[in-house]
Amino acid sequence: MADIAPCPRDASGALRWGRQLLHGISDSAALDAELLLAHALNINRQALLLGMRDFIAPEIFAAFIERRMQDEPIAYIIGRQAFWDFEVRVTPDTLIPRADSEVLVEIAQQIFAHHAPKNIIDLGTGSGILAIAAKRLFPGSDVQAMDQSVAAVEIAAQNAADICGQGSIDFHILNWRDGGWMSALRPPYDLILCNPPYVELDAKLDKMVVDYEPASALFSGADGMDDYKILMAAVKFLLADNGICLFEIGHEQGDKIKKLADFHGLKCDVKPDYARRDRVAIVQKS
């Protein structure tokens, strides 16, 4: 990094150096520097903070800081991200899990508090977070997951094996934009979980998102509804009579989703996220 002072060797000095470089670039400069130094040392953040005097900053820490200065997300640099009550591997082949998606898990937990769904599917699984959360909540359930990306399915399967056990979730490489994709599945499903692409093509997104996260998992036509139109039509064939489908939606898409569900003869209720913005569509058969 030209024209930048060398990184100090001691951990506390390295952290100050990293925080200063990330100030103004990241809203969480101190936390970012701590996570990156802990990753460079192959320890967790708590161990770093508790044993600060004992550690020397590895040379790779400076490279991590430089990557973060280029807006690369922390999760892709360290290769992991927390979600719900576990942590998964992530790569640029998958979206970075966000707290918004945890609302789907909370609602599923509430709906099935007294009876577990027998058959579950996660459509567009990415890193596998929703399928894994479902398997942890309902360990006796049959859980399947699908994604069009071979690389994403490989990552999701690794995450599922690490967290839930080898073979605990059945993964499919399928694209719902291809004809006949449902023939490989095993409906009816008591619970369908889905966080599809729902961003408008001309939406203004953070540089970290646009430059690094997979566009195929973000954008869905001019109004962000292209994938919902396919999936809502499929729900009435995939869903059990008393089943529930939970879609993650954009915070301005609630009315559009309700109208789309009504068009297909389905009932739809919209629930907010932690910021009280529309986030989850609960879809059922009429």
Steps between C-alpha positions, in 0.01 A plus 500: 500500500688799367526818711360323805707445812601137557283293728642476855596153614329504839128418499379816673703721263378300201140551609547876533662505156215300349231712665657821369515369143140379510364814663263665254488186287314279743235589757652234724871565451606376845298179477621437145864535604448265795327235288768518233788475746333210679455327164865564411599340831251213453331573832165650593449866586451433869833317525669792324356760735577296811858421397594817316849529652591149391444534126707623207314612188569268203595665170175385340306737730614795290370325187165445669479869590579596142221275372257658744612845383384394153149442646526122499257372766647361822308175454675426170843583640464272802278253316235471772182670618278452803129428451231412756686282754776368273772611259545402136769513235442759230671585172421744217287218353243558776323800646619604844237395757318793659292546812195578281485133403489395865143634508395207279649259751325672792163486325547133409587426863184678618266339248628150568547539875270206577536277196810460285468510120576159352622614159699823448671660203725807467475650151815688398705384796826692438728419793229273644398717793122454485518125443751461781293713739194291414687174566621633835149609597332184371764222511249226420379669182602413146682808372590568139664801338568614145703761317593561138868557591717189521755692709232620742361150546849367574547764769153443642558125517829554684329732746217253557744213556703707748200626695230233467692192392584337168192425292268689736365717216432391142634753247396548138661704222190646334399826337133601541527690172543166318197298399437182695705604802235385747511140374821437697336603829284305746191707579273571675693714747375607841752785504658682206774753575623734230723806475500558124654785301271801550704814426398731213757518219554873543510496881781695667688254718804529722829457313585201721188324373519594131872433458524175695173314551356283218268703277298189412392475864410869527322634192161395367382718215392862480270481803677221691203268453610268217592208726198541726276464194654160426510385860149607597362297209699199627391533864148367442651179360779463758314596817304256715135592564580629849856601416674835531732676255723776635649740246752769587393819319621853440361755745291669228367180340229401748201619295638354177556162668144498639355574156716230341390243759135595449540459124608139561220431748727509804469679832783735601586689816806726528710531816768761586869461580679636807490849350120471457524487122314240292730199474319164498202383295308212660325315219238227539244323288154657516 
